[in-house]
Amino acid sequence: SADDWFNYTLGFENASSETGPLSFTIPAGKFYWNEGPTNDVTLEYENLKEWVEELPKSRVYGGVHFIEAGDAGLALGKKVGHACSELLNRLNEGDMNATYTSPDREAINAFNTE
């Protein structure tokens, strides 16, 4: 995960919880699927982790997914992030056999059945 990379590379534990506040402003009339709101909408979060955890909920509110799909997506994303972090760490340590096609790479169970 991103936290793995930040911890390994920079020594920051729980980096996504300690990013500080984040905000995103969606300009009035700029939603890609319709005219959008008549006023700007600003979304504010305490940190990166809070924003990431809110993402699947927004898909449910939008009628795009069930919450289980969002939760599964977060779980899979964390697994992929961890595997990428481990791969990057190995490459940074000089292991040039650490590639996606390497038979000893970390396998990811996309169905979250572990």
HELIX and SHEET records of a PDB file:
HELIX    1   1 ALA A    2  LEU A   10  1                                   9    
HELIX    2   2 ALA A   15  SER A   17  5                                   3    
HELIX    3   3 LEU A   48  TYR A   61  1                                  14    
HELIX    4   4 ILE A   67  ASN A   92  1                                  26    
SHEET    1   A 2 LEU A  22  ILE A  26  0                                        
SHEET    2   A 2 VAL A  41  TYR A  45 -1                                        
END                                                                             
